[in-house]
Amino acid sequence: MTTLTRATGDSATMLGRQLRHLVRYPSMTLLLVGMPIVFLLLFVYVFGGTMGAGLGDASGGRAEYLDYIAPGIMLMAVASAAQGTAISVAMDMTEGIIARFRTMDIARVSVLTGHVLGTLIQTLLSVAIVTGVALLIGFRPSAGPGEWAAAIGLLALVTLALTWLSVALGLVSDSVETASNIPMPLVFLPFLSSGFVPTDTMPTGLRWFAEYQPFTPIIETLRGLLMGTEIGNNAVIAVAWCVAIALASYIWAKRLYNRDPAR
């Protein structure tokens, strides 16, 4: 058996462990899906009539605002799942199961890979549910099959990047409580982007931050793919941000996992 074959087999075993956790403890998945749906309904039905004014055609209202914020809500679902990953990794570290895995004859990379692949599946299911709710209340994207495939690919890439970041945050946390708090900025970054209002309506300092933080080009690319708005160079910037975050977070997580065998 080659090293690659062994790592693949062990990673598949760890993925099975993560999927069994998702089935046995559905409350975490429901919580992660529920928050973006609550924000979606809140913004559309409470604020949508006012905040939608000026969007789309001259009549702008809830329907136009729903089409505008749906990509931001999808990204919020991805960020929420990343928070769950940090908690799951921290629980494994504090409950001693990682120490047990280290004594076993398994590929070391498989433990973290199982977490990442499990989260990727959980997140894509969560985004599908959130998108389904948006469609039920009136979200009407104009995307064709190619644009939908590109949007799903971008969401998968964002999920991969944020999941490796959350794995590192879970490893660096000294408790589950800390791990549940550290990733919170990821959940709220969509609010400080073009996800809910155009950036040119913000004060100067906040507008600068919103335009240059990673979530804005990702949301603008999703919006362009799904709604046919102008994408410009946002797609290139979005992919570059995702690759950079994924690579840096992978190296950081691998270092943290290998440095402290006593945890």
TORKOL-4160 file (C-alpha; in steps of 0.2 Angstrom, whole numbers, padded with zeros to 4 digits, m for minus):
263
<pt num="1" X="0000" Y="0000" Z="0000"/>
<pt num="2" X="0007" Y="0017" Z="m0005"/>
<pt num="3" X="0008" Y="0032" Z="0006"/>
<pt num="4" X="m0006" Y="0041" Z="m0005"/>
<pt num="5" X="m0017" Y="0026" Z="m0004"/>
<pt num="6" X="m0015" Y="0024" Z="0015"/>
<pt num="7" X="m0019" Y="0043" Z="0017"/>
<pt num="8" X="m0034" Y="0042" Z="0006"/>
<pt num="9" X="m0041" Y="0027" Z="0015"/>
<pt num="10" X="m0038" Y="0034" Z="0032"/>
<pt num="11" X="m0046" Y="0051" Z="0026"/>
<pt num="12" X="m0061" Y="0042" Z="0020"/>
<pt num="13" X="m0063" Y="0033" Z="0037"/>
<pt num="14" X="m0062" Y="0050" Z="0046"/>
<pt num="15" X="m0074" Y="0058" Z="0034"/>
<pt num="16" X="m0086" Y="0043" Z="0039"/>
<pt num="17" X="m0084" Y="0048" Z="0057"/>
<pt num="18" X="m0088" Y="0066" Z="0053"/>
<pt num="19" X="m0104" Y="0061" Z="0043"/>
<pt num="20" X="m0110" Y="0050" Z="0057"/>
<pt num="21" X="m0108" Y="0064" Z="0069"/>
<pt num="22" X="m0119" Y="0075" Z="0058"/>
<pt num="23" X="m0132" Y="0062" Z="0058"/>
<pt num="24" X="m0132" Y="0058" Z="0077"/>
<pt num="25" X="m0131" Y="0077" Z="0081"/>
<pt num="26" X="m0142" Y="0086" Z="0069"/>
<pt num="27" X="m0145" Y="0101" Z="0081"/>
<pt num="28" X="m0129" Y="0108" Z="0076"/>
<pt num="29" X="m0133" Y="0108" Z="0058"/>
<pt num="30" X="m0150" Y="0115" Z="0061"/>
<pt num="31" X="m0143" Y="0129" Z="0071"/>
<pt num="32" X="m0130" Y="0133" Z="0057"/>
<pt num="33" X="m0144" Y="0133" Z="0044"/>
<pt num="34" X="m0157" Y="0142" Z="0055"/>
<pt num="35" X="m0147" Y="0158" Z="0058"/>
<pt num="36" X="m0145" Y="0163" Z="0040"/>
<pt num="37" X="m0163" Y="0159" Z="0036"/>
<pt num="38" X="m0168" Y="0170" Z="0051"/>
<pt num="39" X="m0158" Y="0184" Z="0044"/>
<pt num="40" X="m0165" Y="0182" Z="0027"/>
<pt num="41" X="m0183" Y="0183" Z="0033"/>
<pt num="42" X="m0179" Y="0197" Z="0045"/>
<pt num="43" X="m0171" Y="0208" Z="0032"/>
<pt num="44" X="m0183" Y="0204" Z="0018"/>
<pt num="45" X="m0199" Y="0206" Z="0027"/>
<pt num="46" X="m0195" Y="0219" Z="0041"/>
<pt num="47" X="m0182" Y="0230" Z="0032"/>
<pt num="48" X="m0184" Y="0225" Z="0014"/>
<pt num="49" X="m0198" Y="0238" Z="0009"/>
<pt num="50" X="m0187" Y="0252" Z="0014"/>
<pt num="51" X="m0170" Y="0245" Z="0010"/>
<pt num="52" X="m0175" Y="0239" Z="m0007"/>
<pt num="53" X="m0180" Y="0257" Z="m0012"/>
<pt num="54" X="m0168" Y="0262" Z="m0026"/>
<pt num="55" X="m0163" Y="0245" Z="m0030"/>
<pt num="56" X="m0168" Y="0237" Z="m0047"/>
<pt num="57" X="m0181" Y="0247" Z="m0057"/>
<pt num="58" X="m0189" Y="0263" Z="m0050"/>
<pt num="59" X="m0201" Y="0253" Z="m0040"/>
<pt num="60" X="m0188" Y="0244" Z="m0029"/>
<pt num="61" X="m0195" Y="0235" Z="m0014"/>
<pt num="62" X="m0194" Y="0218" Z="m0006"/>
<pt num="63" X="m0192" Y="0208" Z="m0022"/>
<pt num="64" X="m0177" Y="0218" Z="m0028"/>
<pt num="65" X="m0170" Y="0218" Z="m0010"/>
<pt num="66" X="m0172" Y="0199" Z="m0009"/>
<pt num="67" X="m0162" Y="0197" Z="m0026"/>
<pt num="68" X="m0149" Y="0209" Z="m0019"/>
<pt num="69" X="m0145" Y="0201" Z="m0002"/>
<pt num="70" X="m0147" Y="0182" Z="m0007"/>
<pt num="71" X="m0128" Y="0180" Z="m0012"/>
<pt num="72" X="m0123" Y="0188" Z="0005"/>
<pt num="73" X="m0135" Y="0176" Z="0015"/>
<pt num="74" X="m0127" Y="0162" Z="0006"/>
<pt num="75" X="m0110" Y="0168" Z="0011"/>
<pt num="76" X="m0116" Y="0170" Z="0029"/>
<pt num="77" X="m0122" Y="0151" Z="0028"/>
<pt num="78" X="m0104" Y="0146" Z="0024"/>
<pt num="79" X="m0096" Y="0157" Z="0038"/>
<pt num="80" X="m0109" Y="0149" Z="0050"/>
<pt num="81" X="m0103" Y="0132" Z="0046"/>
<pt num="82" X="m0085" Y="0137" Z="0048"/>
<pt num="83" X="m0089" Y="0142" Z="0066"/>
<pt num="84" X="m0096" Y="0125" Z="0069"/>
<pt num="85" X="m0080" Y="0117" Z="0063"/>
<pt num="86" X="m0069" Y="0127" Z="0075"/>
<pt num="87" X="m0080" Y="0120" Z="0089"/>
<pt num="88" X="m0079" Y="0102" Z="0083"/>
<pt num="89" X="m0060" Y="0103" Z="0081"/>
<pt num="90" X="m0058" Y="0111" Z="0099"/>
<pt num="91" X="m0070" Y="0097" Z="0106"/>
<pt num="92" X="m0059" Y="0083" Z="0098"/>
<pt num="93" X="m0043" Y="0092" Z="0105"/>
<pt num="94" X="m0050" Y="0094" Z="0123"/>
<pt num="95" X="m0058" Y="0077" Z="0125"/>
<pt num="96" X="m0043" Y="0068" Z="0120"/>
<pt num="97" X="m0048" Y="0059" Z="0105"/>
<pt num="98" X="m0034" Y="0067" Z="0095"/>
<pt num="99" X="m0021" Y="0061" Z="0107"/>
<pt num="100" X="m0029" Y="0043" Z="0105"/>
<pt num="101" X="m0028" Y="0045" Z="0086"/>
<pt num="102" X="m0009" Y="0050" Z="0087"/>
<pt num="103" X="m0005" Y="0033" Z="0095"/>
<pt num="104" X="m0014" Y="0024" Z="0081"/>
<pt num="105" X="m0006" Y="0018" Z="0065"/>
<pt num="106" X="m0015" Y="0030" Z="0054"/>
<pt num="107" X="m0010" Y="0044" Z="0042"/>
<pt num="108" X="m0009" Y="0060" Z="0052"/>
<pt num="109" X="m0016" Y="0071" Z="0039"/>
<pt num="110" X="m0032" Y="0061" Z="0038"/>
<pt num="111" X="m0039" Y="0068" Z="0055"/>
<pt num="112" X="m0039" Y="0086" Z="0049"/>
<pt num="113" X="m0044" Y="0081" Z="0031"/>
<pt num="114" X="m0059" Y="0072" Z="0038"/>
<pt num="115" X="m0065" Y="0087" Z="0047"/>
<pt num="116" X="m0063" Y="0098" Z="0031"/>
<pt num="117" X="m0072" Y="0086" Z="0020"/>
<pt num="118" X="m0086" Y="0083" Z="0032"/>
<pt num="119" X="m0088" Y="0102" Z="0034"/>
<pt num="120" X="m0088" Y="0104" Z="0015"/>
<pt num="121" X="m0103" Y="0092" Z="0013"/>
<pt num="122" X="m0112" Y="0100" Z="0028"/>
<pt num="123" X="m0110" Y="0117" Z="0021"/>
<pt num="124" X="m0115" Y="0114" Z="0003"/>
<pt num="125" X="m0131" Y="0106" Z="0010"/>
<pt num="126" X="m0134" Y="0121" Z="0021"/>
<pt num="127" X="m0132" Y="0133" Z="0007"/>
<pt num="128" X="m0144" Y="0122" Z="m0004"/>
<pt num="129" X="m0157" Y="0124" Z="0010"/>
<pt num="130" X="m0154" Y="0142" Z="0012"/>
<pt num="131" X="m0155" Y="0145" Z="m0007"/>
<pt num="132" X="m0171" Y="0134" Z="m0007"/>
<pt num="133" X="m0179" Y="0145" Z="0006"/>
<pt num="134" X="m0174" Y="0161" Z="m0004"/>
<pt num="135" X="m0182" Y="0153" Z="m0019"/>
<pt num="136" X="m0198" Y="0149" Z="m0010"/>
<pt num="137" X="m0200" Y="0167" Z="m0004"/>
<pt num="138" X="m0197" Y="0175" Z="m0022"/>
<pt num="139" X="m0178" Y="0174" Z="m0026"/>
<pt num="140" X="m0177" Y="0174" Z="m0045"/>
<pt num="141" X="m0160" Y="0172" Z="m0052"/>
<pt num="142" X="m0157" Y="0173" Z="m0070"/>
<pt num="143" X="m0142" Y="0161" Z="m0071"/>
<pt num="144" X="m0141" Y="0147" Z="m0083"/>
<pt num="145" X="m0133" Y="0130" Z="m0080"/>
<pt num="146" X="m0115" Y="0137" Z="m0083"/>
<pt num="147" X="m0117" Y="0151" Z="m0071"/>
<pt num="148" X="m0125" Y="0140" Z="m0057"/>
<pt num="149" X="m0110" Y="0128" Z="m0059"/>
<pt num="150" X="m0098" Y="0143" Z="m0058"/>
<pt num="151" X="m0107" Y="0149" Z="m0042"/>
<pt num="152" X="m0107" Y="0132" Z="m0034"/>
<pt num="153" X="m0088" Y="0130" Z="m0038"/>
<pt num="154" X="m0085" Y="0147" Z="m0030"/>
<pt num="155" X="m0095" Y="0143" Z="m0015"/>
<pt num="156" X="m0085" Y="0127" Z="m0013"/>
<pt num="157" X="m0069" Y="0136" Z="m0014"/>
<pt num="158" X="m0074" Y="0149" Z="m0001"/>
<pt num="159" X="m0080" Y="0134" Z="0010"/>
<pt num="160" X="m0063" Y="0126" Z="0008"/>
<pt num="161" X="m0054" Y="0142" Z="0013"/>
<pt num="162" X="m0064" Y="0146" Z="0028"/>
<pt num="163" X="m0065" Y="0128" Z="0034"/>
<pt num="164" X="m0046" Y="0127" Z="0034"/>
<pt num="165" X="m0045" Y="0144" Z="0043"/>
<pt num="166" X="m0058" Y="0137" Z="0056"/>
<pt num="167" X="m0048" Y="0121" Z="0059"/>
<pt num="168" X="m0033" Y="0132" Z="0063"/>
<pt num="169" X="m0044" Y="0143" Z="0075"/>
<pt num="170" X="m0050" Y="0127" Z="0083"/>
<pt num="171" X="m0033" Y="0120" Z="0085"/>
<pt num="172" X="m0026" Y="0136" Z="0093"/>
<pt num="173" X="m0041" Y="0138" Z="0105"/>
<pt num="174" X="m0038" Y="0132" Z="0123"/>
<pt num="175" X="m0056" Y="0128" Z="0126"/>
<pt num="176" X="m0072" Y="0125" Z="0116"/>
<pt num="177" X="m0079" Y="0141" Z="0123"/>
<pt num="178" X="m0065" Y="0151" Z="0115"/>
<pt num="179" X="m0067" Y="0141" Z="0099"/>
<pt num="180" X="m0085" Y="0146" Z="0098"/>
<pt num="181" X="m0081" Y="0165" Z="0099"/>
<pt num="182" X="m0065" Y="0167" Z="0089"/>
<pt num="183" X="m0073" Y="0164" Z="0072"/>
<pt num="184" X="m0088" Y="0176" Z="0075"/>
<pt num="185" X="m0080" Y="0190" Z="0064"/>
<pt num="186" X="m0082" Y="0178" Z="0050"/>
<pt num="187" X="m0101" Y="0178" Z="0052"/>
<pt num="188" X="m0103" Y="0197" Z="0054"/>
<pt num="189" X="m0091" Y="0201" Z="0039"/>
<pt num="190" X="m0105" Y="0200" Z="0027"/>
<pt num="191" X="m0113" Y="0215" Z="0035"/>
<pt num="192" X="m0098" Y="0225" Z="0032"/>
<pt num="193" X="m0097" Y="0222" Z="0014"/>
<pt num="194" X="m0109" Y="0224" Z="m0001"/>
<pt num="195" X="m0120" Y="0210" Z="0005"/>
<pt num="196" X="m0134" Y="0220" Z="0012"/>
<pt num="197" X="m0132" Y="0238" Z="0005"/>
<pt num="198" X="m0121" Y="0245" Z="m0009"/>
<pt num="199" X="m0104" Y="0251" Z="m0002"/>
<pt num="200" X="m0106" Y="0268" Z="m0010"/>
<pt num="201" X="m0120" Y="0272" Z="0003"/>
<pt num="202" X="m0107" Y="0269" Z="0018"/>
<pt num="203" X="m0097" Y="0282" Z="0027"/>
<pt num="204" X="m0079" Y="0284" Z="0019"/>
<pt num="205" X="m0069" Y="0274" Z="0031"/>
<pt num="206" X="m0082" Y="0260" Z="0032"/>
<pt num="207" X="m0084" Y="0260" Z="0013"/>
<pt num="208" X="m0065" Y="0258" Z="0011"/>
<pt num="209" X="m0065" Y="0243" Z="0022"/>
<pt num="210" X="m0080" Y="0236" Z="0014"/>
<pt num="211" X="m0073" Y="0237" Z="m0003"/>
<pt num="212" X="m0056" Y="0229" Z="0000"/>
<pt num="213" X="m0061" Y="0215" Z="0012"/>
<pt num="214" X="m0062" Y="0198" Z="0005"/>
<pt num="215" X="m0081" Y="0195" Z="0006"/>
<pt num="216" X="m0086" Y="0209" Z="m0005"/>
<pt num="217" X="m0078" Y="0203" Z="m0022"/>
<pt num="218" X="m0084" Y="0185" Z="m0017"/>
<pt num="219" X="m0102" Y="0192" Z="m0015"/>
<pt num="220" X="m0101" Y="0203" Z="m0031"/>
<pt num="221" X="m0095" Y="0188" Z="m0041"/>
<pt num="222" X="m0110" Y="0177" Z="m0034"/>
<pt num="223" X="m0122" Y="0191" Z="m0038"/>
<pt num="224" X="m0115" Y="0193" Z="m0055"/>
<pt num="225" X="m0116" Y="0175" Z="m0059"/>
<pt num="226" X="m0134" Y="0173" Z="m0052"/>
<pt num="227" X="m0142" Y="0189" Z="m0056"/>
<pt num="228" X="m0132" Y="0195" Z="m0072"/>
<pt num="229" X="m0124" Y="0211" Z="m0064"/>
<pt num="230" X="m0107" Y="0217" Z="m0069"/>
<pt num="231" X="m0093" Y="0206" Z="m0062"/>
<pt num="232" X="m0077" Y="0216" Z="m0068"/>
<pt num="233" X="m0061" Y="0210" Z="m0060"/>
<pt num="234" X="m0071" Y="0204" Z="m0044"/>
<pt num="235" X="m0070" Y="0185" Z="m0049"/>
<pt num="236" X="m0051" Y="0186" Z="m0051"/>
<pt num="237" X="m0049" Y="0194" Z="m0034"/>
<pt num="238" X="m0062" Y="0182" Z="m0026"/>
<pt num="239" X="m0052" Y="0167" Z="m0032"/>
<pt num="240" X="m0036" Y="0175" Z="m0026"/>
<pt num="241" X="m0042" Y="0178" Z="m0009"/>
<pt num="242" X="m0049" Y="0161" Z="m0007"/>
<pt num="243" X="m0033" Y="0152" Z="m0013"/>
<pt num="244" X="m0022" Y="0163" Z="m0002"/>
<pt num="245" X="m0033" Y="0160" Z="0014"/>
<pt num="246" X="m0034" Y="0141" Z="0011"/>
<pt num="247" X="m0015" Y="0139" Z="0008"/>
<pt num="248" X="m0010" Y="0150" Z="0023"/>
<pt num="249" X="m0023" Y="0142" Z="0034"/>
<pt num="250" X="m0018" Y="0124" Z="0029"/>
<pt num="251" X="0000" Y="0128" Z="0033"/>
<pt num="252" X="m0005" Y="0136" Z="0050"/>
<pt num="253" X="m0017" Y="0121" Z="0054"/>
<pt num="254" X="m0004" Y="0108" Z="0050"/>
<pt num="255" X="0009" Y="0117" Z="0061"/>
<pt num="256" X="m0002" Y="0118" Z="0075"/>
<pt num="257" X="m0007" Y="0100" Z="0074"/>
<pt num="258" X="0011" Y="0094" Z="0073"/>
<pt num="259" X="0018" Y="0105" Z="0087"/>
<pt num="260" X="0009" Y="0099" Z="0102"/>
<pt num="261" X="0007" Y="0080" Z="0104"/>
<pt num="262" X="0002" Y="0082" Z="0122"/>
<pt num="263" X="m0015" Y="0090" Z="0119"/>
